[in-house]
Every structure is written in structure tokens, then in C-alpha cells.
Amino acid sequence: MAETRKRLLALLETPLAKRLLEDDRVMKVLIGIVGARGKVKKATDRRVAAIAKRLKLATAAEVSDLRRTIEELENRIAAKDA
């Protein structure tokens, strides 16, 4: 991943890339791609959550909430014991 990032940064420093990034049309396309990626991720997350619910599985968000609740309860118990 680090190597890919280095290559990308080097590519962005080329004169051609700089000219392309100055073009409003290119920037609009790039912004659209980034937006589409976010929409696909949200849609996928919703579908996974729906399937998990049907299978009665906990989602990552539910597990995270449960962990947070457990930590809060442990802190309350520790405070009462102190």
C-alpha cells in the first residue's frame, strides 16, 4: 500500500497530471467518482446490515455499542467499589 501511494504521489507531480487536475471537467469527474464510491459503500453497508438482521447476527455497529455499554457499566462498578 505504501509503495502504491508513493507511485501515485509521484504521478501527481508530473506536468500532465497537473494540467489535468487544473481542468474543471476532470475535477468534476473525479469528485463524481469519489461521491459514487461513498454511495456504493453506504448501500453495501445497508444491505449487509439487513442480511445480518435477517440471520440474527450482530452488526459491527451493534458490537461496538455493546462494548461501549459494557465499558460504561464496568466503570460504574469500579466507581462504586472505590
VOMARMI-624530 format. One record per atom (N, C-alpha, C, CB): residue in one letter; atom name; x, y, z negated. Coordinates in pm, 1 decimal. Glycine has a CB too. Layout:
<atoms>
ATOM res atom     east    north       up
ATOM   A   CA        X        Y        Z
...
</atoms>
This chain:
<atoms>
ATOM res atom     east    north       up
ATOM   M    N     82.5   -119.0      0.0
ATOM   M   CA      0.0      0.0      0.0
ATOM   M    C     86.7    125.2      0.0
ATOM   M   CB    -93.7     -0.1   -120.3
ATOM   A    N    191.9    126.7    -79.5
ATOM   A   CA    280.3    242.7    -86.3
ATOM   A    C    347.8    266.6     48.4
ATOM   A   CB    386.0    223.6   -196.2
ATOM   E    N    386.4    158.6    115.7
ATOM   E   CA    450.0    170.3    246.8
ATOM   E    C    352.9    228.6    349.0
ATOM   E   CB    501.2     33.3    294.2
ATOM   T    N    229.5    184.6    344.3
ATOM   T   CA    127.7    237.7    435.0
ATOM   T    C    105.9    386.3    410.3
ATOM   T   CB     -4.5    161.3    418.4
ATOM   R    N    103.4    424.1    284.5
ATOM   R   CA     84.5    565.7    250.0
ATOM   R    C    200.7    650.1    301.8
ATOM   R   CB     70.6    582.9     97.2
ATOM   K    N    322.5    598.7    287.1
ATOM   K   CA    439.7    670.3    336.9
ATOM   K    C    430.7    689.1    488.2
ATOM   K   CB    568.9    594.7    300.0
ATOM   R    N    390.6    583.7    558.4
ATOM   R   CA    376.4    592.2    704.8
ATOM   R    C    271.6    694.7    744.1
ATOM   R   CB    339.6    455.3    763.3
ATOM   L    N    159.3    693.1    671.9
ATOM   L   CA     52.2    787.7    701.7
ATOM   L    C     98.8    930.7    680.1
ATOM   L   CB    -70.6    758.8    615.4
ATOM   L    N    165.7    956.0    569.3
ATOM   L   CA    215.6   1090.8    541.8
ATOM   L    C    316.2   1135.3    647.6
ATOM   L   CB    279.7   1096.5    403.1
ATOM   A    N    402.4   1044.4    691.8
ATOM   A   CA    498.8   1076.9    796.3
ATOM   A    C    426.3   1107.5    927.4
ATOM   A   CB    598.8    961.0    815.6
ATOM   L    N    323.5   1031.1    957.0
ATOM   L   CA    245.2   1052.6   1079.5
ATOM   L    C    176.4   1188.6   1076.5
ATOM   L   CB    140.5    940.8   1097.3
ATOM   L    N    125.4   1226.5    960.1
ATOM   L   CA     55.3   1354.5    948.3
ATOM   L    C    148.3   1474.0    965.8
ATOM   L   CB    -13.6   1363.3    814.0
ATOM   E    N    277.3   1452.5    952.7
ATOM   E   CA    374.6   1560.1    968.8
ATOM   E    C    412.3   1583.5   1115.5
ATOM   E   CB    499.2   1528.8    888.4
ATOM   T    N    368.7   1497.7   1205.3
ATOM   T   CA    404.4   1513.9   1346.3
ATOM   T    C    329.2   1632.3   1406.6
ATOM   T   CB    373.8   1384.7   1425.5
ATOM   P    N    388.4   1696.3   1506.8
ATOM   P   CA    321.7   1810.5   1571.0
ATOM   P    C    184.8   1775.9   1628.5
ATOM   P   CB    408.9   1865.2   1681.0
ATOM   L    N    172.6   1657.3   1687.6
ATOM   L   CA     43.7   1616.8   1744.8
ATOM   L    C    -63.5   1606.9   1636.8
ATOM   L   CB     57.3   1482.2   1817.8
ATOM   A    N    -28.5   1545.0   1525.1
ATOM   A   CA   -125.8   1531.0   1416.0
ATOM   A    C   -166.0   1667.7   1362.8
ATOM   A   CB    -68.0   1444.4   1302.0
ATOM   K    N    -70.5   1756.8   1350.6
ATOM   K   CA   -100.4   1891.2   1301.3
ATOM   K    C   -196.5   1963.9   1395.3
ATOM   K   CB     29.1   1972.2   1285.1
ATOM   R    N   -172.2   1950.1   1525.8
ATOM   R   CA   -262.0   2013.7   1623.6
ATOM   R    C   -402.0   1953.8   1615.8
ATOM   R   CB   -206.1   1998.3   1766.7
ATOM   L    N   -408.6   1822.2   1604.0
ATOM   L   CA   -538.9   1756.0   1596.9
ATOM   L    C   -616.3   1799.2   1472.2
ATOM   L   CB   -521.2   1603.5   1597.7
ATOM   L    N   -546.8   1810.5   1359.5
ATOM   L   CA   -613.3   1847.7   1235.1
ATOM   L    C   -658.8   1993.6   1234.9
ATOM   L   CB   -520.7   1822.9   1117.9
ATOM   E    N   -604.1   2073.6   1323.8
ATOM   E   CA   -649.0   2212.1   1336.4
ATOM   E    C   -774.5   2224.0   1422.1
ATOM   E   CB   -538.2   2297.5   1395.4
ATOM   D    N   -807.4   2118.6   1495.6
ATOM   D   CA   -924.5   2119.2   1583.5
ATOM   D    C  -1050.2   2091.8   1500.2
ATOM   D   CB   -909.4   2013.1   1697.6
ATOM   D    N  -1146.2   2183.1   1506.3
ATOM   D   CA  -1270.2   2169.2   1428.8
ATOM   D    C  -1345.7   2041.7   1463.4
ATOM   D   CB  -1360.2   2289.4   1452.0
ATOM   R    N  -1342.8   2003.8   1589.4
ATOM   R   CA  -1415.5   1881.6   1630.8
ATOM   R    C  -1356.7   1758.5   1563.3
ATOM   R   CB  -1410.8   1864.4   1784.7
ATOM   V    N  -1224.9   1753.0   1557.5
ATOM   V   CA  -1158.0   1639.0   1493.4
ATOM   V    C  -1189.7   1637.8   1344.2
ATOM   V   CB  -1004.3   1644.9   1516.2
ATOM   M    N  -1186.2   1754.2   1282.2
ATOM   M   CA  -1214.6   1761.8   1138.4
ATOM   M    C  -1358.4   1719.4   1108.7
ATOM   M   CB  -1189.9   1904.7   1086.2
ATOM   K    N  -1452.2   1758.9   1194.8
ATOM   K   CA  -1591.8   1718.1   1174.7
ATOM   K    C  -1605.5   1566.7   1181.9
ATOM   K   CB  -1683.2   1784.3   1279.1
ATOM   V    N  -1534.6   1505.4   1276.9
ATOM   V   CA  -1538.6   1359.0   1289.7
ATOM   V    C  -1479.2   1293.8   1165.4
ATOM   V   CB  -1462.0   1312.8   1416.4
ATOM   L    N  -1364.9   1344.7   1119.5
ATOM   L   CA  -1300.9   1287.5   1000.6
ATOM   L    C  -1390.6   1301.1    877.2
ATOM   L   CB  -1165.5   1355.8    974.9
ATOM   I    N  -1453.9   1415.9    862.5
ATOM   I   CA  -1545.4   1436.2    749.5
ATOM   I    C  -1663.3   1340.8    759.9
ATOM   I   CB  -1595.2   1582.5    744.5
ATOM   G    N  -1712.0   1320.6    881.6
ATOM   G   CA  -1821.5   1225.5    902.9
ATOM   G    C  -1782.7   1083.8    866.5
ATOM   G   CB  -1867.0   1229.7   1046.5
ATOM   I    N  -1659.8   1046.5    900.2
ATOM   I   CA  -1611.1    911.8    867.2
ATOM   I    C  -1604.8    893.5    716.4
ATOM   I   CB  -1472.0    886.7    929.7
ATOM   V    N  -1550.4    992.3    647.7
ATOM   V   CA  -1540.7    984.1    501.7
ATOM   V    C  -1680.6    976.2    440.7
ATOM   V   CB  -1463.3   1106.1    444.5
ATOM   G    N  -1773.0   1056.6    490.8
ATOM   G   CA  -1910.6   1053.4    440.5
ATOM   G    C  -1977.7    919.9    466.6
ATOM   G   CB  -1992.1   1164.3    503.6
ATOM   A    N  -1955.2    864.5    584.6
ATOM   A   CA  -2014.5    734.9    618.8
ATOM   A    C  -1959.8    625.9    528.4
ATOM   A   CB  -1987.9    699.9    766.0
ATOM   R    N  -1831.6    634.5    499.0
ATOM   R   CA  -1770.5    534.4    410.3
ATOM   R    C  -1838.5    537.0    273.4
ATOM   R   CB  -1617.8    560.1    395.2
ATOM   G    N  -1864.1    656.7    221.9
ATOM   G   CA  -1931.1    669.2     93.0
ATOM   G    C  -2072.5    614.6     96.6
ATOM   G   CB  -1933.5    813.3     49.5
ATOM   K    N  -2143.0    640.8    206.6
ATOM   K   CA  -2280.2    590.8    220.0
ATOM   K    C  -2282.2    438.4    225.9
ATOM   K   CB  -2346.8    649.2    345.5
ATOM   V    N  -2188.3    380.9    297.9
ATOM   V   CA  -2180.7    234.4    307.5
ATOM   V    C  -2151.5    175.2    170.3
ATOM   V   CB  -2071.8    190.8    409.4
ATOM   K    N  -2060.6    235.9     95.7
ATOM   K   CA  -2027.5    185.4    -37.6
ATOM   K    C  -2148.5    191.4   -129.6
ATOM   K   CB  -1911.6    265.2    -98.1
ATOM   K    N  -2221.3    303.7   -127.0
ATOM   K   CA  -2340.4    315.4   -211.7
ATOM   K    C  -2444.3    210.5   -174.7
ATOM   K   CB  -2401.2    455.7   -200.1
ATOM   A    N  -2467.0    193.0    -44.8
ATOM   A   CA  -2565.9     94.5     -0.2
ATOM   A    C  -2524.1    -46.5    -40.9
ATOM   A   CB  -2584.5    102.2    152.4
ATOM   T    N  -2395.9    -76.1    -26.7
ATOM   T   CA  -2345.6   -208.2    -65.4
ATOM   T    C  -2360.0   -229.5   -215.2
ATOM   T   CB  -2198.7   -224.6    -23.6
ATOM   D    N  -2326.1   -127.6   -293.2
ATOM   D   CA  -2339.1   -138.8   -438.9
ATOM   D    C  -2484.1   -164.0   -479.8
ATOM   D   CB  -2286.9    -11.5   -507.1
ATOM   R    N  -2577.5    -94.7   -414.1
ATOM   R   CA  -2720.1   -115.9   -445.9
ATOM   R    C  -2763.0   -258.1   -412.8
ATOM   R   CB  -2808.4    -15.6   -369.0
ATOM   R    N  -2716.8   -308.4   -297.8
ATOM   R   CA  -2753.4   -444.8   -258.6
ATOM   R    C  -2695.4   -548.2   -354.9
ATOM   R   CB  -2705.3   -473.7   -116.2
ATOM   V    N  -2570.4   -528.9   -394.1
ATOM   V   CA  -2506.3   -621.4   -488.4
ATOM   V    C  -2579.4   -618.4   -621.4
ATOM   V   CB  -2356.9   -585.7   -508.4
ATOM   A    N  -2617.1   -498.9   -668.2
ATOM   A   CA  -2690.4   -487.7   -794.5
ATOM   A    C  -2825.1   -558.5   -785.7
ATOM   A   CB  -2710.7   -340.3   -832.0
ATOM   A    N  -2893.0   -545.3   -671.9
ATOM   A   CA  -3022.7   -611.7   -654.8
ATOM   A    C  -3006.9   -763.6   -656.0
ATOM   A   CB  -3089.4   -566.6   -523.4
ATOM   I    N  -2905.1   -813.0   -588.8
ATOM   I   CA  -2881.1   -958.1   -587.3
ATOM   I    C  -2844.5  -1006.0   -727.2
ATOM   I   CB  -2768.5   -994.7   -486.5
ATOM   A    N  -2759.9   -932.3   -796.6
ATOM   A   CA  -2721.2   -969.9   -933.0
ATOM   A    C  -2843.4   -974.2  -1023.8
ATOM   A   CB  -2616.6   -871.2   -989.1
ATOM   K    N  -2933.2   -878.2  -1005.7
ATOM   K   CA  -3054.4   -875.0  -1087.6
ATOM   K    C  -3141.1   -997.7  -1059.5
ATOM   K   CB  -3134.4   -745.5  -1061.0
ATOM   R    N  -3156.8  -1030.8   -931.3
ATOM   R   CA  -3236.1  -1148.9   -895.8
ATOM   R    C  -3176.6  -1277.3   -952.6
ATOM   R   CB  -3247.5  -1160.5   -744.6
ATOM   L    N  -3043.5  -1283.3   -956.7
ATOM   L   CA  -2976.4  -1401.1  -1009.7
ATOM   L    C  -2956.6  -1393.9  -1160.5
ATOM   L   CB  -2843.1  -1419.0   -941.8
ATOM   K    N  -3007.7  -1285.1  -1220.3
ATOM   K   CA  -2997.0  -1261.6  -1364.3
ATOM   K    C  -2851.3  -1256.8  -1409.4
ATOM   K   CB  -3071.8  -1370.3  -1441.4
ATOM   L    N  -2769.0  -1190.0  -1326.8
ATOM   L   CA  -2628.8  -1168.3  -1359.5
ATOM   L    C  -2610.7  -1023.4  -1403.0
ATOM   L   CB  -2536.7  -1202.2  -1238.5
ATOM   A    N  -2516.5  -1000.7  -1490.5
ATOM   A   CA  -2487.5   -864.1  -1533.8
ATOM   A    C  -2401.5   -794.7  -1428.1
ATOM   A   CB  -2415.7   -863.7  -1672.3
ATOM   T    N  -2433.8   -670.0  -1400.4
ATOM   T   CA  -2351.9   -592.4  -1307.8
ATOM   T    C  -2231.9   -535.2  -1383.6
ATOM   T   CB  -2435.4   -478.3  -1241.2
ATOM   A    N  -2135.0   -484.3  -1310.3
ATOM   A   CA  -2017.3   -423.9  -1372.1
ATOM   A    C  -2057.4   -306.1  -1460.5
ATOM   A   CB  -1917.4   -378.1  -1264.6
ATOM   A    N  -2154.7   -228.7  -1414.7
ATOM   A   CA  -2201.2   -113.5  -1493.9
ATOM   A    C  -2265.8   -160.3  -1624.5
ATOM   A   CB  -2301.9    -28.2  -1412.3
ATOM   E    N  -2343.3   -267.9  -1618.2
ATOM   E   CA  -2407.6   -319.9  -1739.4
ATOM   E    C  -2304.4   -374.2  -1837.2
ATOM   E   CB  -2508.6   -429.6  -1703.7
ATOM   V    N  -2204.1   -441.7  -1787.0
ATOM   V   CA  -2097.4   -494.2  -1873.3
ATOM   V    C  -2022.1   -378.1  -1937.6
ATOM   V   CB  -1999.6   -584.8  -1792.4
ATOM   S    N  -1995.8   -275.0  -1859.7
ATOM   S   CA  -1927.9   -157.0  -1913.1
ATOM   S    C  -2011.0    -91.4  -2023.3
ATOM   S   CB  -1899.8    -55.9  -1800.7
ATOM   D    N  -2141.3    -77.3  -2000.6
ATOM   D   CA  -2229.9    -20.3  -2102.2
ATOM   D    C  -2230.5   -106.1  -2228.9
ATOM   D   CB  -2372.9     -6.7  -2047.0
ATOM   L    N  -2233.8   -236.4  -2210.5
ATOM   L   CA  -2233.6   -327.3  -2325.2
ATOM   L    C  -2104.1   -314.6  -2404.4
ATOM   L   CB  -2253.1   -472.1  -2278.9
ATOM   R    N  -1992.4   -306.7  -2335.1
ATOM   R   CA  -1863.7   -290.7  -2403.9
ATOM   R    C  -1860.5   -160.5  -2483.6
ATOM   R   CB  -1747.6   -293.4  -2302.5
ATOM   R    N  -1912.6    -54.0  -2424.0
ATOM   R   CA  -1916.2     75.8  -2491.7
ATOM   R    C  -2003.7     67.5  -2617.0
ATOM   R   CB  -1969.0    185.8  -2396.0
ATOM   T    N  -2118.4      1.1  -2606.7
ATOM   T   CA  -2208.3    -14.2  -2721.4
ATOM   T    C  -2141.5    -95.1  -2832.3
ATOM   T   CB  -2339.6    -81.9  -2678.2
ATOM   I    N  -2074.4   -202.5  -2795.4
ATOM   I   CA  -2004.2   -285.6  -2894.4
ATOM   I    C  -1897.0   -204.1  -2964.8
ATOM   I   CB  -1941.2   -410.0  -2827.4
ATOM   E    N  -1821.8   -125.5  -2888.2
ATOM   E   CA  -1717.5    -42.8  -2948.9
ATOM   E    C  -1777.4     58.5  -3046.1
ATOM   E   CB  -1636.9     29.7  -2840.4
ATOM   E    N  -1889.8    119.8  -3009.3
ATOM   E   CA  -1955.9    215.1  -3098.5
ATOM   E    C  -2001.7    147.3  -3227.1
ATOM   E   CB  -2075.3    280.2  -3028.2
ATOM   L    N  -2058.5     28.5  -3215.4
ATOM   L   CA  -2103.9    -45.3  -3333.5
ATOM   L    C  -1985.9    -84.2  -3422.6
ATOM   L   CB  -2181.9   -170.8  -3291.4
ATOM   E    N  -1875.0   -127.4  -3359.7
ATOM   E   CA  -1755.9   -161.5  -3437.4
ATOM   E    C  -1703.2    -38.8  -3512.3
ATOM   E   CB  -1646.4   -219.1  -3345.3
ATOM   N    N  -1706.2     77.3  -3446.4
ATOM   N   CA  -1662.0    199.9  -3512.2
ATOM   N    C  -1753.0    236.5  -3630.1
ATOM   N   CB  -1658.1    315.0  -3411.4
ATOM   R    N  -1882.4    216.6  -3614.8
ATOM   R   CA  -1976.4    245.4  -3725.4
ATOM   R    C  -1949.6    153.3  -3844.5
ATOM   R   CB  -2123.7    229.1  -3677.9
ATOM   I    N  -1926.4     25.7  -3814.8
ATOM   I   CA  -1898.8    -70.9  -3921.0
ATOM   I    C  -1768.9    -34.3  -3992.2
ATOM   I   CB  -1890.6   -214.5  -3863.8
ATOM   A    N  -1666.7      0.3  -3912.9
ATOM   A   CA  -1538.0     37.0  -3971.7
ATOM   A    C  -1553.4    162.5  -4058.9
ATOM   A   CB  -1432.3     60.6  -3860.6
ATOM   A    N  -1635.6    256.1  -4015.2
ATOM   A   CA  -1655.2    379.0  -4093.6
ATOM   A    C  -1728.4    349.9  -4225.2
ATOM   A   CB  -1734.4    482.9  -4011.2
ATOM   K    N  -1821.6    257.4  -4222.3
ATOM   K   CA  -1892.9    221.2  -4344.1
ATOM   K    C  -1803.1    146.3  -4441.7
ATOM   K   CB  -2014.6    136.8  -4310.5
ATOM   D    N  -1711.7     65.2  -4390.1
ATOM   D   CA  -1620.4    -11.1  -4473.7
ATOM   D    C  -1513.0     78.0  -4536.0
ATOM   D   CB  -1555.5   -121.8  -4392.4
ATOM   A    N  -1487.4    189.9  -4476.5
ATOM   A   CA  -1378.9    278.9  -4524.3
ATOM   A    C  -1418.9    357.1  -4646.8
ATOM   A   CB  -1337.4    375.8  -4414.9
</atoms>
